C-alpha cells in the first residue's frame, strides 16, 4: 500500500496504482542541492550529476554503449522479436543519431541487412522472406534514410515503384490502409504509408484520396484518436493520426482544440511525463507519442506545413562537457518556458531523473527494465521538447547544458537534417501514378 495519503474521493484499483506510481517516482525528485556530500559524490561518480553544480546529466556515453549492443548479436531472449528486427535497428540507430554517435562502419551493415528484408512485390517484412507489413516497412525505410547521408547508396535500397504498388494494394475504399495483406485497417497503417510515401516522394493524388477523411473519422469524443472509428483515444494512435493529417496538410479537418485539450490532460501533474490514455499510468515512451503529437499541432498553429520541422537551426555536436552550447535553461518552476503546449521542463525532468537507467538505456518508469524501444522514444520526446518552436533556435534544456541532443522531426521521427536530405535526393524522382504502376 502506498505511503501517500489518498487524494481521491473514491478509491479504485486505478487510483491505488496511481498513488503507488507517485510514491515510486517521488524519491527521484529530491532536491540535489540538499543531498549530503556522500550522496552527491555517488551521483557524480555514476555521471548523473555534473561535477561543478547540481544539474542532472544525460548519460550520453552509457546510452551509446547500451544502444550498440542492440546492433550486434542479441541473446536468445530476443528470439520472440524476430519479426521486429527492423524496429530494433531503427530504435537503436535513431537513438544513436540523436546522440551524434552513428559510426560510418554501421552503414553498410544496415543496408545489407535491411535490403534482405525487402520483398519483390514491395514493402519490407520483419526479416528475410517474411510478409511485407506496414510497421517493418516504416522502420526499415527510416533506418535507411537516417544512414543515407553517410552512405548514399542506402537511398537506392528502397524499391520505390514496388513500394508504391504495395501501398496501393494495402489501400481500402475507406481511405485507410491495411497493415499487411488481409490485415487490420487503422491509423497506424495509414500513417506508416503516408510518412514513408512523403519522404520518398510517392504522395500521388491517387494514394492520398480519402485518407484524411478516414483519419478524421477516428477522432473520439475526448479529442484524441483511436486506431479505428469508435475506438478509445490512445497516444500512439493519436500521434499517427495527427502526423498523417499534418503531412497531408489536412490537420484543420479535425477538432484541433479538443485534440490539444486531450493531449494536455495526458501530462501527469506529479510525474511530469505523459500517460497514453485517460486513467492510465505515466510511461516514458509517451514523451514522444504525446509530446510529438502536441509539437505537430503547435507547429501547424504557427503556420508550418508537414515538412517544416519547427526547428530554426541545427544544433552543433556536443560532448559531455557541453562547452560552447547556447541553451535556454528550464526548471520545473518555469512551466511557460518553450513554445509547446505542455510543461517542457517537467517532461525533461521525468526523462532524465526517472527514465534513465544508471548503466545506460532508458525505461518506462524506475521499476521497469530498460529496453531499446523506450530508449528511442524517451530520447525522441526529449529532443522534441528541447527544439521544436524554441525561440531563435535556442534549445530549451533541463539540467546540464550538455543534455542537448540533435533535433528530431516531429512528423517523421528521424533527425531534421535526415528529412531534408531525403527530400533533396528524391525530389526529382518520378512521382506520377501512371508511371509508377507500369
C-alpha positions, 0 to 999 in steps of 0.5 A, spaced: 500 500 500 502 506 498 505 511 503 501 517 500 495 519 503 489 518 498 487 524 494 481 521 491 474 521 493 473 514 491 478 509 491 479 504 485 484 499 483 486 505 478 487 510 483 491 505 488 496 504 482 496 511 481 498 513 488 503 507 488 506 510 481 507 517 485 510 514 491 515 510 486 517 516 482 517 521 488 524 519 491 527 521 484 525 528 485 529 530 491 532 536 491 540 535 489 542 541 492 540 538 499 543 531 498 549 530 503 556 530 500 556 522 500 550 522 496 552 527 491 559 524 490 555 517 488 551 521 483 557 524 480 561 518 480 555 514 476 555 521 471 548 523 473 550 529 476 555 534 473 561 535 477 561 543 478 553 544 480 547 540 481 544 539 474 542 532 472 546 529 466 544 525 460 548 519 460 550 520 453 556 515 453 552 509 457 546 510 452 551 509 446 554 503 449 547 500 451 544 502 444 550 498 440 549 492 443 542 492 440 546 492 433 550 486 434 548 479 436 542 479 441 541 473 446 536 468 445 531 472 449 530 476 443 528 470 439 520 472 440 522 479 436 524 476 430 519 479 426 521 486 429 528 486 427 527 492 423 524 496 429 530 494 433 535 497 428 531 503 427 530 504 435 537 503 436 540 507 430 535 513 431 537 513 438 544 513 436 543 519 431 540 523 436 546 522 440 551 524 434 554 517 435 552 513 428 559 510 426 560 510 418 562 502 419 554 501 421 552 503 414 553 498 410 551 493 415 544 496 415 543 496 408 545 489 407 541 487 412 535 491 411 535 490 403 534 482 405 528 484 408 525 487 402 520 483 398 519 483 390 512 485 390 514 491 395 514 493 402 519 490 407 517 484 412 520 483 419 526 479 416 528 475 410 522 472 406 517 474 411 510 478 409 511 485 407 507 489 413 506 496 414 510 497 421 517 493 418 516 497 412 516 504 416 522 502 420 526 499 415 525 505 410 527 510 416 533 506 418 535 507 411 534 514 410 537 516 417 544 512 414 543 515 407 547 521 408 553 517 410 552 512 405 548 514 399 547 508 396 542 506 402 537 511 398 537 506 392 535 500 397 528 502 397 524 499 391 520 505 390 515 503 384 514 496 388 513 500 394 508 504 391 504 498 388 504 495 395 501 501 398 496 501 393 494 494 394 494 495 402 489 501 400 481 500 402 475 504 399 475 507 406 481 511 405 485 507 410 490 502 409 491 495 411 497 493 415 499 487 411 495 483 406 488 481 409 490 485 415 487 490 420 485 497 417 487 503 422 491 509 423 497 506 424 497 503 417 495 509 414 500 513 417 506 508 416 504 509 408 503 516 408 510 518 412 514 513 408 510 515 401 512 523 403 519 522 404 520 518 398 516 522 394 510 517 392 504 522 395 500 521 388 493 524 388 491 517 387 494 514 394 492 520 398 484 520 396 480 519 402 485 518 407 484 524 411 477 523 411 478 516 414 483 519 419 478 524 421 473 519 422 477 516 428 477 522 432 473 520 439 469 524 443 475 526 448 479 529 442 484 524 441 484 518 436 483 511 436 486 506 431 479 505 428 472 509 428 469 508 435 475 506 438 478 509 445 483 515 444 490 512 445 497 516 444 500 512 439 494 512 435 493 519 436 500 521 434 499 517 427 493 520 426 495 527 427 502 526 423 498 523 417 493 529 417 499 534 418 503 531 412 497 531 408 496 538 410 489 536 412 490 537 420 484 543 420 479 537 418 479 535 425 477 538 432 484 541 433 482 544 440 479 538 443 485 534 440 490 539 444 485 539 450 486 531 450 493 531 449 494 536 455 490 532 460 495 526 458 501 530 462 501 527 469 501 533 474 506 529 479 510 525 474 511 530 469 511 525 463 505 523 459 500 517 460 497 514 453 490 514 455 485 517 460 486 513 467 492 510 465 499 510 468 505 515 466 510 511 461 516 514 458 515 512 451 509 517 451 514 523 451 514 522 444 507 519 442 504 525 446 509 530 446 510 529 438 503 529 437 502 536 441 509 539 437 505 537 430 499 541 432 503 547 435 507 547 429 501 547 424 498 553 429 504 557 427 503 556 420 508 550 418 506 545 413 508 537 414 515 538 412 517 544 416 520 541 422 519 547 427 526 547 428 530 554 426 537 551 426 541 545 427 544 544 433 552 543 433 555 536 436 556 536 443 560 532 448 559 531 455 562 537 457 557 541 453 562 547 452 560 552 447 552 550 447 547 556 447 541 553 451 535 556 454 535 553 461 528 550 464 526 548 471 520 545 473 518 552 476 518 555 469 512 551 466 511 557 460 518 556 458 518 553 450 513 554 445 509 547 446 503 546 449 505 542 455 510 543 461 517 542 457 521 542 463 517 537 467 517 532 461 525 533 461 525 532 468 521 525 468 526 523 462 532 524 465 531 523 473 526 517 472 527 514 465 534 513 465 537 507 467 544 508 471 548 503 466 545 506 460 538 505 456 532 508 458 525 505 461 518 506 462 518 508 469 524 506 475 521 499 476 521 497 469 527 494 465 530 498 460 529 496 453 531 499 446 524 501 444 523 506 450 530 508 449 528 511 442 522 514 444 524 517 451 530 520 447 525 522 441 520 526 446 526 529 449 529 532 443 522 534 441 521 538 447 528 541 447 527 544 439 521 544 436 518 552 436 524 554 441 525 561 440 531 563 435 533 556 435 535 556 442 534 549 445 530 549 451 534 544 456 533 541 463 539 540 467 546 540 464 547 544 458 550 538 455 543 534 455 542 537 448 541 532 443 540 533 435 533 535 433 528 530 431 522 531 426 516 531 429 512 528 423 517 523 421 521 521 427 528 521 424 533 527 425 531 534 421 537 534 417 535 526 415 528 529 412 531 534 408 536 530 405 531 525 403 527 530 400 533 533 396 535 526 393 528 524 391 525 530 389 526 529 382 524 522 382 518 520 378 512 521 382 506 520 377 501 514 378 501 512 371 508 511 371 509 508 377 504 502 376 507 500 369 
